[in-house]
Structure formats: structure tokens, C-alpha cells
Amino acid sequence: MLATLLIILKILAIVVPVLISVAYFTLVERKLMGSIQRRRGPNVIGYLGLLQPLADGLKLFAKETILPSNANTVLFVMAPMITFILSMMGWAVIPFGEGIVLSNINVGILYLFAVSSLSVYGIILSGWASNSKYAFLGAIRSAAQMISYEVSIGFIVVTVVICAGSFNLSEIVLAQSKVWYILPLFPMFLMFFVSALAETNRHPFDLPEAEAELVSGYNVEYSAMGFAVFFLGEYANMLLMSALTSILFLGGWLPIFNIFPFNFIPGPIWLAVKMLIFVVLFCWIRAALPRYRYDQLMSLGWKTFLPLSLCWLFFTASVLISFNWLPA
């Protein structure tokens, strides 16, 4: 009984901060986009608009949920829940500091890969169950996009695993104590970040939600609670990708220099700062870049990233074997 209670408390200790971070991610995004577009952004509710995300959430949760008349009701209700639960499940293996991890399994990367692949189902189900051609088209686009970019993400992750010698995320971080992998694997870092944008259906690859031709993509029929849960899942996935990029390439919770003022700051704060850099990048890219065309998106994934990541994987492996640098 006590063990179960302890596990529930640990889960809450991860889920609650993630949900609060997601709420304020939206505020950071709106404020940044406001300043880039020379306007003020949310500034009415609370001091400098700090309570705006809570007001938005409350508004969505208080609204009436409308179910389309021809929709498959069970799947329609389940789809956002699947997306949200899977986006929360990924956080189980993310190490926030040395020993600060819910489940320190040896195949953490594979677990994350499996969970992110499953999240496609939530989107496909939402598009199909809505019984709307716009939603279905958005869902098909989204699934094709996520599957395309997962291939190159897989090769990039394998490259990092070869350098670290482990699938365990904590060991990958500790393997970067001398040099962060962003330096030797810089092209892979760039490809991983761009693939993460495509994987999370984020600008400039937000084709599934193209307002111009698809109204709002796969969540066009959703309102109130269903829309809010999709929204939470989407932004939690972005935070998860920011955390994963920080762990794989920026040394996770490790300080930038292992000397006094830096190593005095706790590990989780370092990880949060690195994640914040990627959050700002996500928002800046949304405000600055135009949307890709769908054929360009696919050719970038299959004709550019896939061969490049495969070549870099072979190159890294050959260098490590030639100089006998393979981790023991």
C-alpha cells in the first residue's frame, strides 16, 4: 500500500510541474510572438498577463462538449485522452538530475521511441472518428509526417547511443561529462531539432493544422475539454522533445563548466534552462518562418535527412572503430 502511494506521489511530482510548464509555455509563446510582431501579447489577466493560461484553461474546461452527430462517439472521446496520456508517459524515463528519475530503465531511449510512435494513433483516431473530411485529411498528413521523420530520428539516436555505449538516458548524460555531443555531432543535432519540429507538428511543418486549407486539421471538430486535452498533449510533446534534445546533445543536467559557481547550481535547474532555450527556439521559429509545402516536407525527410543521418551514423561508427574509441 505504502509503495503504491509512493509511486503515485512520484508520478504527481512529474505530471503537475509538466502541466504547469505547458500552461506557461503557451504564455511565453504568445508574449514572444507579440514582441516579434510589435504588439503587447496577453497583458490583462493578472500582473503582466501571468494568469492568462489559467483563465484560458478554465474557460475551455467550463464549456459544453459538443459531439458531432455522425461521429464515432467512443473513439472521438478516446482520441485526445490517448494523445495526452502517451505524452505524459514519455516523462517516466527522463532524468532530471543524477538519480532523479521515475524509472531508470536500461532501454529508456527505446521506450521513448515506442511511446512517441504510439501517439500517432490518437491523431489518426481523432481524424477518423470526427467523420469530417478536413479532420481526416489532417490526421493522414500528420501520421505520414510523424512516421517519415521518426526514421531519421532513429538513426540520429543510434549515433548518440554508439558514442555513449548505452540506451540508458542517465548514462548518456554522464558520458557527456568531458564533452557535450553537440560539438562532435553538430550536424546530427541540427537534424534532430528540425525532425523534432516535424515530429511535434510544429511550425514550419504544421501541415496537419494548415488553417488555409484544412480549417484546423485533425482537431477541427473538437471543442471545450477535448480540444484542451489535445492542446496539453501537443505542448507536453514539445517540452518532451526539448528535454530529449538537451539530454542527447547538451549534457542534460550537467553544468556548462564543472567549476565553482556553475556546479553549485542544482542539476534540474540546468536541465530546465536548456529546455527553456529550445522552448524559445520553438516560439521564435513559429513567428519567423513561413510554412513548408507538403511535398517539400516529405522530400526533406526522405531525400535529405534520411541519407544524411545514415551517412553520419556510418562515419561516426567508422571513426570510433578506427581510433579504438568505442565505449567499453
C-alpha positions, 0 to 999 in steps of 0.5 A: 500500500505504502509503495503504491502511494509512493509511486503515485506521489512520484508520478504527481511530482512529474505530471503537475510541474509538466502541466504547469510548464505547458500552461506557461509555455503557451504564455511565453509563446504568445508574449514572444510572438507579440514582441516579434510582431510589435504588439503587447501579447496577453497583458490583462489577466493578472500582473503582466498577463501571468494568469492568462493560461489559467483563465484560458484553461478554465474557460475551455474546461467550463464549456459544453462538449459538443459531439458531432452527430455522425461521429464515432462517439467512443473513439472521438472521446478516446482520441485526445485522452490517448494523445495526452496520456502517451505524452505524459508517459514519455516523462517516466524515463527522463532524468532530471538530475543524477538519480532523479528519475521515475524509472531508470530503465536500461532501454529508456531511449527505446521506450521513448521511441515506442511511446512517441510512435504510439501517439500517432494513433490518437491523431489518426483516431481523432481524424477518423472518428470526427467523420469530417473530411478536413479532420481526416485529411489532417490526421493522414498528413500528420501520421505520414509526417510523424512516421517519415521523420521518426526514421531519421530520428532513429538513426540520429539516436543510434549515433548518440547511443554508439558514442555513449555505449548505452540506451540508458538516458542517465548514462548518456548524460554522464558520458557527456561529462568531458564533452557535450555531443553537440560539438562532435555531432553538430550536424546530427543535432541540427537534424534532430531539432528540425525532425523534432519540429516535424515530429511535434507538428510544429511550425514550419511543418504544421501541415496537419493544422494548415488553417488555409486549407484544412480549417484546423486539421485533425482537431477541427471538430473538437471543442471545450475539454477535448480540444484542451486535452489535445492542446496539453498533449501537443505542448507536453510533446514539445517540452518532451522533445526539448528535454530529449534534445538537451539530454542527447546533445547538451549534457542534460543536467550537467553544468556548462563548466564543472567549476565553482559557481556553475556546479553549485547550481542544482542539476534540474535547474540546468536541465530546465534552462536548456529546455527553456532555450529550445522552448524559445527556439520553438516560439521564435521559429513559429513567428519567423518562418513561413510554412513548408509545402507538403511535398517539400516536407516529405522530400526533406525527410526522405531525400535529405535527412534520411541519407544524411543521418545514415551517412553520419551514423556510418562515419561516426561508427567508422571513426570510433572503430578506427581510433579504438574509441568505442565505449567499453 
